[in-house]
């Protein structure tokens, strides 16, 4: 079984997920602590 997913789409999803996690960890974490 070989899945050929569009690289641009996968990259966009990964980028959005990474940004979301970063914002949650930095922004949310700092906001909670302060």
N, C-alpha and C positions, 0 to 999 in steps of 0.2 A: 504493500500500500504506500503510494507516494502522494503526499499532499503538496500541491504547488500553490502556495498562497502569495498574493502580490506583495512584493517586498515593500513598496511604498506604503501600502495599507498597514502592514504589520508594523512598520517603523512608526507610522503615525500613532497607532494604538499604543505601542510601547512608550513612545514619547509622552503621550497624554498620561499614561499610568505613572510613568516616572515623575513627571511634573506634579501630578496629584499627590503622590506619596511624599515628595520633597516638601510641598506646601504644607501638607498635613503634619509632617514631622517637624519642620522648622517653624512655620507660622503657628499651627495649633499647639505644638509643644511649648513654644516660647510664650504664647498667649496664656496658656494654662498656668505656667510657672509664674509669670509676672502678674 
